[in-house]
Amino acid sequence: MSKNLPQLPLETTVRSELHGDGDLSDMLSELRILLPGAQMLTAFLILLPFNGGARGVIEAQRYVFLATFFCALTSLVLLSAPAIQHRLMRPLISKARFKRMASRQIVAGSGALGVAFILGTNMVISEVFGPLLGIVSGAIMASLILSVWWMLPLYLKRRHGF
């Protein structure tokens, strides 16, 4: 291929995959999707106690709020960790080891974010419609997250070679 011709996106992707930089780019793209959700949920949870209606929340819901807030913050820490670590550790001596560590942190951060989504669903629906519907809604959200985030990728990888 001539050096004067612009590279097509597919060629760039294949070339970066062959050189081992594709995983880092993929991780960065994944974090760009996950982090705003974690940030928005955390921002909402930070504002909630300062809202006048929060004083009427029953005791059990306060513990749900605490768990939701803790999970949202945990997800932010874990999801932002690879970017901060990458910056501090440059140049990377072992990219493969860093990718494994970062991947584990992203999965753990996604798990914490999923739990925060489930608890947040329970908290909001319980406040508006009552505790029974809150628990049912939380269970539906848990099923959706478990199915789409965890089970579907494992199934596709095992059965269809993704």
BELUR-V462294 format. One record per backbone hydrogen bond with DSSP energy under -1.0 kcal/mol. NH is the residue of the N-H (numbers start at 1). CO is the residue of the C=O. Records with the same first field share a line. If there is no record, write none. Layout:
NH: CO, CO
This chain:
12: 8
13: 9
14: 10
15: 11
16: 12
17: 13
18: 14
19: 15
21: 16
22: 16
25: 21
26: 22
27: 23
28: 24
29: 25
30: 26
31: 27
32: 28
34: 30
35: 31
38: 34
39: 35
40: 36
41: 37
42: 38
43: 39
44: 40
45: 41
46: 42
47: 43
48: 44
50: 47
51: 48
54: 51
56: 53
57: 54
62: 58
63: 59
64: 60
65: 61
66: 62
67: 63
68: 64
69: 65
70: 66
71: 67
72: 68
73: 69
74: 70
75: 71
76: 72
77: 73
78: 74
79: 75
80: 76
81: 77
84: 80
85: 81
86: 82
87: 83
88: 84
89: 85
98: 94
99: 95
100: 96
101: 97
102: 98
103: 99
104: 100
105: 101
106: 102
107: 103
108: 104
109: 105
110: 106
111: 107
112: 108
113: 109
114: 110
115: 111
116: 112
117: 113
118: 114
119: 115
120: 116
121: 117
122: 118
123: 119
124: 120
125: 121
126: 122
127: 123
128: 124
129: 125
130: 126
134: 130
135: 131
136: 132
137: 133
138: 134
139: 135
140: 136
141: 137
142: 138
143: 139
144: 140
145: 141
146: 142
147: 143
148: 144
149: 145
151: 146
152: 147
154: 150
155: 151
156: 152
157: 153
158: 154
159: 155
160: 156
162: 156
